[in-house]
Amino acid sequence: MNRPTISHAGIFVALALAIGIASYRSSSSILGAICVGIVGSLILSGLLIRLDKKVAARLNKLGLHDRNYPAEIDAVATVRTNPESAMTSCRAAIESLPNFGTIKNYEAGKLLEARTRRSRESWGEKISVRAEPSDGGTKLQLRSVPVLWTVTEDMHYNYQNVALILKHLQREIEIDSVQPEDYFKDIIRPLDGGAP
């Protein structure tokens, strides 16, 4: 399981137990709370496992891998083109995302800010790309975060956004490096052109 299913279930059991102790009238009320907690946690675990499989299937369909990714994703990519061309490619990549919503701000060769649509699994994400010249190429700072700052589990939509932008970019321009490499090493071709 990629998401902390067991800890979610444990919280549910602890909450049910706390309610049972708070309303303590007899040992049977505590026993009842424990039973409710166990049954509830089993149901919750089943739902979370089903959700895990749904997220993994969605990512797999897009050619991405399901791992433990944080809800906010940052990446720095160094590409072999000028900032204007890099940002044009980034805009095309963002507009091709399956959950693309709208471009909020665009400064050619400098800044791009966009939003994705809401879905049953997400309130939407904010995507930003900043470009600056770097050793004859361009350094791109990509970021995707939940629209709601309180979201801690994003069903990997933010990872999906950044990974798909990078996949799109590598079809159009050469990517020298991507950091953090461990998030994207399975989808970015090595510079020698070999299979990832």
Number of C-alpha atoms within 10 A of each C-alpha: 12 14 16 12 17 16 12 14 22 16 13 20 21 16 15 22 22 16 14 22 16 11 12 13 10 10 11 11 17 20 14 14 23 20 15 17 23 19 15 16 23 17 12 17 19 14 12 20 17 12 15 18 14 13 18 19 15 18 18 12 10 13 14 19 19 19 13 13 18 15 18 20 22 19 20 18 19 22 24 17 18 17 24 17 16 25 25 14 20 22 19 13 19 28 18 13 16 13 17 19 17 13 17 12 12 16 12 15 19 16 17 22 20 20 23 26 14 14 9 6 13 19 14 22 25 21 25 23 24 20 24 17 17 15 9 11 18 25 25 24 18 22 21 25 23 23 16 12 9 7 13 11 15 19 22 22 26 26 29 23 25 24 23 21 21 23 18 18 21 17 11 11 14 15 23 17 17 20 14 13 13 8 19 19 14 15 17 20 19 14 11 6 7 7 9 10
